[in-house]
């Protein structure tokens, strides 16, 4: 990061105020912090105390017995806050944000695993990979699918399968936390140049016109950025398609760039596609006991978090004029909680269709689901895949594209602004309804994302793969 010499400054006492606000807000508003281990909390606390001591030493008593407050560059202060956080919490929804003029810098609480690809294709021969020139690449380049998740590292080449010319070939993938157009890598004097994926999202309409037919369906699901009316119209069209697709051979769900949001439309689509009794879903939603389960998912409860939830409701009154049960709940939290009180509300809803063998055995759709993702697939945009595969235990599904974003564990972030420096803290307040699932996502998915069965790095490769899978499954 470039040090911005023209950044505004704050006094030492103002920096101390912001530092204390930063630590207090982290403790009261970050669910990732609340669920972190005692060791992780102590690690952050130690770095906080060390920097606080440094700030206190900057204050010198003048002859008039008042503080001669030295000025601190706000960008330097921001940098120190990022050092306090490190990557301990593994929460990609959360970040520190520094803004100056039109420049915005974000420091995420989890590492990025941005995929970069070789332009060349390789054949696999026994334990080796060869180029067209038959030059052998060292077999130290492991197949990514054979690596345990914890073994996958940044700045290390891996081999991945790609369908090209109707054959299974391989490319090299290289993960980095730098957001560049390409990355150079040298191994044993050989220089590689790896490139970012290159997709043309305008092709959605082309796929839609080709693959919405008697044998297949192609859906590109909207997400929370869409206006409510537009989103509802799109899902109504997909709902009509789903009801008529139970006997189709293959369904393409294109969730590239999907940023997530509420899952209810997507779950309804699955019920209709799978030919399940939709009343199971609608009755569950209608009969939720909000006195026991007032909010979606499991959430951090504090006065500050309640205030943010109420503010969101106030801003959305144009869409929802009726005060819902969860907003009533948050108003009660705000009124009854002290500034220091923090709780964790674990969702106790028994969702009847999840991990239910009877439901799985009742699924009428037997075709292949091709779930398409890229690095811009975030939160529910990537979790929807796992919901189908694990939640409904539907195994005839493959994942294609690149690795997803890896923002899978937490959600519903709010932004808090430090009083003097203006630095923003974006902190998650909710997580999955199962703490066990959340722990799995945190350890294995957060930051890295879901890895596809077949990778694609360009729109041309995706078009070829879609055509290949269609011909393989439509006789």
C-alpha positions in Angstrom: 0.0 0.0 0.0 1.2 3.4 -0.9 1.6 5.8 2.1 -0.5 8.8 1.3 1.5 11.8 2.5 -1.3 14.2 1.9 -3.7 12.3 4.1 -5.4 14.2 6.9 -4.0 13.9 10.4 -5.5 13.4 13.8 -4.1 14.1 17.2 -2.8 11.4 19.5 -5.7 11.7 21.8 -8.1 11.4 18.8 -6.2 8.3 17.7 -6.6 6.8 21.2 -10.3 7.5 21.1 -10.6 5.8 17.7 -8.5 2.9 18.9 -10.8 2.3 21.9 -13.9 2.7 19.7 -12.3 0.2 17.2 -11.7 -2.4 19.9 -15.1 -1.9 21.6 -16.9 -2.1 18.2 -15.1 -5.3 17.3 -16.1 -6.9 20.5 -19.7 -5.9 20.4 -20.5 -6.0 16.6 -18.3 -8.8 15.0 -19.8 -12.3 15.2 -16.5 -13.7 13.8 -14.8 -12.2 16.9 -17.5 -13.5 19.2 -17.1 -17.0 17.9 -13.3 -17.0 17.7 -11.2 -18.9 20.1 -9.8 -17.5 23.3 -6.3 -17.8 21.8 -7.4 -15.7 18.8 -9.0 -13.1 21.0 -5.8 -12.8 23.1 -3.8 -12.4 20.0 -5.8 -9.4 18.9 -5.9 -8.0 22.4 -2.1 -8.3 22.7 -1.6 -6.3 19.5 -4.2 -3.8 20.5 -2.5 -3.2 23.9 1.0 -2.9 22.2 -0.2 -0.2 19.8 -2.1 1.6 22.6 1.2 1.8 24.6 2.9 3.2 21.5 0.3 5.9 21.2 0.5 6.8 24.9 4.3 7.3 24.5 3.7 9.9 21.8 2.0 12.2 24.3 4.4 14.6 26.0 3.6 17.0 28.9 4.4 20.6 28.0 5.5 23.4 30.3 1.9 24.4 30.7 1.0 20.9 32.0 -1.2 20.2 29.0 -0.6 17.6 26.3 1.4 18.5 23.3 -0.5 16.2 21.0 1.6 15.0 18.0 -0.3 14.6 14.8 -0.8 11.1 13.3 -1.4 10.4 9.6 -4.8 8.7 9.3 -3.4 6.3 6.7 -0.7 5.2 9.1 -3.3 4.8 11.8 -5.4 2.6 9.4 -2.3 0.5 8.6 -1.8 -0.1 12.4 -5.4 -1.2 12.7 -4.9 -3.7 9.9 -1.8 -5.1 11.8 -4.0 -5.5 14.9 -6.5 -7.5 12.9 -4.2 -9.7 10.9 -6.1 -12.6 9.3 -7.1 -14.1 12.6 -10.9 -14.0 12.3 -11.2 -15.5 8.7 -14.3 -13.5 7.9 -14.3 -12.3 4.3 -17.5 -10.3 4.7 -15.6 -8.1 7.1 -13.0 -5.4 6.4 -11.4 -2.1 7.4 -12.1 0.6 4.8 -10.0 3.7 4.3 -11.3 6.4 1.9 -9.6 9.5 0.7 -11.0 11.5 -2.2 -11.9 8.9 -4.8 -9.5 6.2 -3.4 -11.0 3.4 -1.4 -8.7 0.8 0.2 -10.1 -2.4 1.9 -8.4 -4.7 4.2 -10.3 -8.0 4.4 -10.3 -10.2 7.5 -9.5 -13.2 5.3 -7.1 -13.8 2.5 -8.0 -13.7 -1.1 -7.4 -16.7 -3.3 -7.8 -15.0 -6.7 -7.2 -17.6 -9.5 -4.8 -17.0 -12.3 -4.4 -19.5 -15.2 -1.8 -20.6 -17.7 -2.6 -20.1 -21.3 -1.2 -23.4 -22.3 -2.9 -26.8 -22.1 -1.2 -30.0 -20.8 -1.7 -33.7 -21.2 -1.4 -36.1 -18.3 0.9 -39.1 -18.9 1.2 -41.3 -15.8 2.4 -39.0 -13.1 3.6 -36.3 -15.4 2.1 -33.4 -17.3 3.5 -32.6 -20.8 3.1 -29.7 -23.2 2.5 -30.1 -26.9 6.3 -30.1 -27.3 6.4 -33.0 -24.9 8.5 -31.1 -22.4 7.8 -32.7 -19.0 6.6 -30.4 -16.2 7.9 -31.6 -12.8 5.4 -33.8 -11.1 5.7 -31.6 -8.0 2.8 -29.7 -9.6 0.0 -31.5 -7.9 -3.5 -32.1 -9.1 -5.5 -29.7 -7.1 -8.3 -32.2 -6.6 -5.9 -34.6 -4.9 -4.8 -32.0 -2.3 -6.4 -31.6 1.1 -7.9 -28.2 1.6 -5.5 -27.2 4.3 -2.6 -28.0 1.9 -3.7 -25.5 -0.8 -1.6 -22.4 -0.6 -1.2 -19.1 -2.4 1.7 -18.6 -4.8 1.9 -22.3 -5.6 1.1 -23.9 -9.0 -1.5 -26.7 -9.2 -2.9 -28.7 -12.2 -6.6 -28.5 -12.9 -8.8 -30.4 -15.4 -10.3 -28.5 -18.3 -12.3 -29.8 -21.3 -10.8 -28.7 -24.5 -11.5 -30.1 -28.0 -13.7 -32.7 -26.4 -10.8 -34.0 -24.3 -9.9 -33.7 -20.7 -6.7 -31.6 -20.6 -5.1 -29.6 -17.9 -4.0 -26.1 -17.1 -2.0 -24.6 -14.3 -3.8 -22.5 -11.7 -2.0 -20.1 -9.4 -3.8 -18.4 -6.4 -2.8 -15.0 -5.2 -4.1 -12.2 -3.0 -3.0 -9.5 -5.5 -5.6 -8.1 -7.8 -3.5 -7.9 -11.1 -4.3 -8.7 -14.7 -1.5 -11.3 -14.8 1.2 -12.7 -12.6 4.7 -13.9 -13.5 6.2 -17.0 -11.8 9.6 -18.6 -12.3 10.4 -22.2 -11.6 13.7 -23.8 -12.5 14.5 -20.9 -14.8 11.2 -21.4 -16.7 9.0 -18.3 -16.6 5.3 -18.6 -16.5 2.7 -15.9 -17.0 -0.7 -16.6 -15.4 -3.8 -14.7 -16.4 -7.1 -13.7 -14.7 -10.2 -15.5 -15.9 -11.9 -13.7 -18.8 -15.7 -14.1 -19.0 -18.2 -12.3 -21.2 -21.4 -12.1 -19.2 -23.3 -10.8 -22.1 -23.3 -14.4 -23.4 -26.0 -15.3 -20.8 -28.7 -14.4 -23.4 -27.0 -16.7 -25.9 -27.0 -19.7 -23.6 -30.5 -18.9 -22.5 -31.7 -19.1 -26.2 -29.9 -22.3 -26.9 -30.4 -24.4 -23.8 -33.9 -23.6 -22.8 -35.5 -26.4 -24.7 -37.3 -29.7 -24.2 -34.2 -31.4 -22.8 -32.6 -28.7 -20.7 -33.0 -25.4 -18.9 -30.6 -22.5 -18.3 -31.1 -20.2 -15.4 -29.1 -17.1 -14.4 -30.4 -16.2 -10.9 -30.7 -12.6 -9.7 -29.4 -11.5 -6.3 -29.9 -8.8 -3.7 -28.7 -5.8 -5.9 -31.7 -6.3 -8.2 -34.7 -4.2 -7.6 -37.4 -6.2 -5.8 -39.9 -6.1 -8.7 -37.2 -7.1 -11.3 -36.0 -9.9 -9.1 -39.6 -11.2 -8.5 -40.4 -11.2 -12.3 -37.2 -13.1 -13.0 -37.9 -15.7 -10.4 -41.5 -16.1 -11.6 -40.1 -17.0 -15.0 -37.7 -19.5 -13.5 -40.5 -20.9 -11.4 -42.5 -21.6 -14.5 -39.5 -23.2 -16.1 -38.7 -25.3 -13.0 -42.3 -26.8 -12.8 -41.9 -28.0 -16.4 -38.3 -29.3 -16.0 -38.8 -32.3 -13.7 -38.2 -34.7 -16.6 -35.4 -32.8 -18.3 -31.9 -34.3 -18.6 -29.8 -31.3 -17.6 -30.2 -28.0 -15.8 -27.6 -25.2 -16.0 -27.6 -22.8 -13.0 -25.3 -19.9 -13.8 -24.4 -18.1 -10.6 -21.4 -16.2 -11.9 -21.2 -12.7 -10.3 -24.0 -13.7 -8.0 -23.6 -11.7 -4.7 -26.2 -13.6 -2.7 -29.1 -12.4 -0.6 -32.2 -14.1 0.8 -32.4 -17.8 -0.1 -36.2 -18.2 -0.2 -36.7 -17.8 -4.0 -33.9 -20.3 -4.7 -35.3 -22.9 -2.2 -38.8 -22.6 -3.8 -37.1 -23.2 -7.2 -35.6 -26.4 -5.9 -38.9 -27.7 -4.6 -40.5 -27.0 -8.0 -37.6 -28.6 -10.0 -37.4 -31.6 -7.7 -41.2 -32.2 -7.9 -41.5 -31.9 -4.1 -44.6 -30.9 -2.2 -44.3 -27.1 -2.1 -46.6 -27.0 0.9 -43.8 -28.3 3.0 -41.8 -25.1 2.2 -44.7 -22.6 2.3 -46.2 -24.0 5.5 -42.9 -23.9 7.2 -42.4 -20.2 6.3 -46.0 -19.3 7.3 -45.8 -21.1 10.6 -42.5 -19.9 11.9 -42.7 -19.0 15.6 -41.0 -15.7 15.6 -41.1 -15.5 19.4 -38.6 -18.5 19.4 -36.9 -17.8 16.1 -37.2 -14.1 15.3 -34.5 -13.7 12.7 -33.0 -15.6 9.8 -29.9 -17.5 10.8 -27.9 -17.2 14.0 -27.0 -13.7 15.1 -25.0 -11.5 17.4 -27.1 -9.5 19.7 -25.9 -6.1 21.0 -27.2 -2.6 21.2 -25.1 -1.4 18.3 -26.1 -4.3 16.1 -29.8 -3.8 17.0 -29.4 -0.1 16.0 -28.1 -1.1 12.6 -30.9 -3.5 11.9 -33.5 -0.9 12.8 -31.8 1.6 10.5 -31.9 -0.8 7.6 -35.7 -1.3 8.2 -36.2 2.5 8.3 -34.4 2.8 5.0 -36.5 0.1 3.4 -39.9 1.3 4.5 -40.7 2.1 0.8 -40.6 -1.7 0.2 -42.0 -3.0 3.5 -44.3 -0.7 5.4 -45.5 -3.3 7.9 -43.1 -3.7 10.9 -42.1 -7.3 10.9 -41.5 -9.5 13.9 -37.8 -9.5 13.5 -37.8 -5.6 13.6 -39.9 -5.7 16.7 -37.4 -8.1 18.2 -34.5 -5.8 17.3 -36.3 -2.8 18.9 -36.7 -4.7 22.1 -32.9 -5.6 22.1 -32.0 -2.0 21.6 -34.3 -0.8 24.4 -33.3 -3.5 26.9 -29.6 -4.2 26.3 -26.9 -2.1 28.0 -23.9 -0.9 25.9 -21.7 -3.7 27.1 -24.1 -6.6 26.8 -23.5 -9.1 24.0 -25.4 -12.4 23.3 -25.5 -15.0 20.6 -28.9 -16.1 19.3 -28.6 -19.6 17.9 -31.3 -20.4 15.4 -33.3 -23.3 16.7 -35.4 -23.9 13.7 -35.8 -27.5 12.6 -35.9 -27.1 8.8 -37.9 -30.1 7.6 -36.3 -30.6 4.2 -32.6 -30.4 5.2 -30.6 -33.6 5.6 -33.9 -35.5 5.4 -33.7 -38.9 3.7 -37.4 -39.1 3.0 -37.3 -35.7 1.2 -34.2 -36.8 -0.8 -35.8 -40.1 -1.8 -38.9 -38.1 -2.9 -37.0 -36.0 -5.5 -38.4 -36.8 -8.9 -35.8 -34.9 -10.9 -33.0 -37.2 -11.9 -31.1 -35.1 -14.3 -27.7 -33.5 -14.0 -27.4 -30.0 -12.4 -24.5 -28.0 -13.8 -23.7 -25.2 -11.3 -21.6 -22.4 -12.7 -19.5 -20.1 -10.5 -16.6 -17.7 -10.7 -14.6 -15.7 -8.2 -17.4 -13.1 -8.1 -19.9 -15.7 -6.7 -20.3 -14.6 -3.1 -22.1 -15.7 0.1 -25.5 -17.3 -0.9 -24.3 -17.0 -4.5 -21.8 -19.8 -3.7 -23.6 -21.5 -0.8 -26.6 -22.4 -3.0 -24.4 -25.1 -4.6 -23.7 -26.7 -1.2 -27.4 -26.3 -0.2 -28.3 -28.5 -3.2 -25.5 -31.1 -2.8 -25.4 -31.4 1.0 -28.7 -29.9 2.3 -30.9 -31.9 -0.2 -28.2 -34.6 -0.6 -28.6 -34.3 -4.4 -25.5 -36.0 -5.7 -26.0 -35.6 -9.5 -24.5 -32.1 -9.5 -21.2 -30.9 -10.8 -19.5 -27.5 -10.1 -17.8 -25.8 -13.0 -16.0 -22.4 -13.5 -13.4 -21.1 -11.1 -13.2 -21.2 -7.3 -15.9 -19.1 -5.7 -15.1 -16.1 -3.6 -15.0 -17.9 -0.2 -17.4 -15.6 1.7 -19.3 -18.5 3.0 -19.3 -18.4 6.8 -20.7 -15.1 7.9 -23.1 -12.5 6.6 -25.3 -9.5 7.1 -22.4 -7.0 7.7 -22.9 -3.5 9.0 -20.6 -0.5 8.7 -19.4 1.5 11.7 -17.4 4.7 11.3 -14.6 5.7 13.7 -15.4 9.1 15.0 -12.1 11.0 14.3 -10.3 9.3 11.5 -13.4 8.4 9.5 -12.1 4.8 9.0 -14.9 2.3 8.5 -15.3 -1.1 10.0 -17.5 -3.5 8.1 -18.4 -6.3 10.5 -20.6 -9.5 10.0 -23.4 -10.0 12.4 -24.9 -13.4 11.4 -23.8 -16.9 10.4 -25.2 -20.2 9.2 -28.0 -21.8 11.3 -25.6 -24.6 12.3 -22.4 -23.8 14.2 -20.9 -27.0 13.0 -21.5 -26.0 9.4 -20.1 -22.6 10.2 -16.9 -24.1 11.6 -16.5 -26.3 8.6 -16.9 -23.3 6.2 -14.6 -21.2 8.3 -11.8 -23.8 8.3 -12.2 -25.1 4.7 -14.1 -22.6 2.5 -13.7 -19.1 3.9 -11.3 -17.2 1.6 -10.6 -20.1 -0.7 -14.1 -20.8 -1.9 -15.6 -23.9 -3.4 -13.4 -25.6 -6.0 -15.0 -26.8 -9.3 -15.0 -30.3 -10.7 -14.2 -28.8 -14.1 -12.4 -25.5 -14.4 -12.8 -22.9 -17.1 -10.8 -19.7 -17.4 -12.4 -18.1 -20.5 -15.9 -17.7 -21.9 -14.8 -19.8 -24.9 -13.9 -22.7 -22.5 -17.2 -22.3 -20.7 -19.2 -22.4 -24.0 -17.3 -25.6 -25.0 -17.8 -27.2 -21.6 -21.6 -26.4 -21.6 -21.9 -27.9 -25.1 -19.8 -31.0 -24.1 -22.0 -31.6 -21.0 -25.2 -31.1 -22.9 -24.2 -33.6 -25.6 -23.1 -36.1 -22.9 -26.4 -36.0 -21.1 -28.9 -35.4 -23.9 -29.3 -38.5 -26.1 
